[in-house]
Amino acid sequence: MRASAARVLDVVAESYSITVYELCGRDRHKCVAEARLVAYWLLRSSTRFSFPEIARAIGNRDHTTVIQGVKSCQRRRDSDAWFRSNTDAMLEAVGDK
């Protein structure tokens, strides 16, 4: 079963103690920006959404922003075991319901 965009956004927002509104907004604070990158990566990993579809799901961003965000998140997952563990937990949470 594939996750829905709403489920992914809910899991990420809850994990970062922010609202879905903040996640999809224009805020560039570090916590929100990091959560957004994780949301891009999770949407790409847990759905069949294209980059443009992910961009539309998270505040009508440019799809190239999503591409760079997914790459950035993957690089961090490759180099940071704690971050990888947290994103893996979110990936499991997305698939639970």
Buried (B, 14 or more C-beta within 10 A) or exposed (E): EEBBBEBBBBBBBEBBEBEBEBBBBEBEEEEBEBBBBBBBBBBBBBBEBEBEBBBBBBEEBEBEBBBEBBEBBBEBBEEEEEBBEBBEEBBEBBEEE
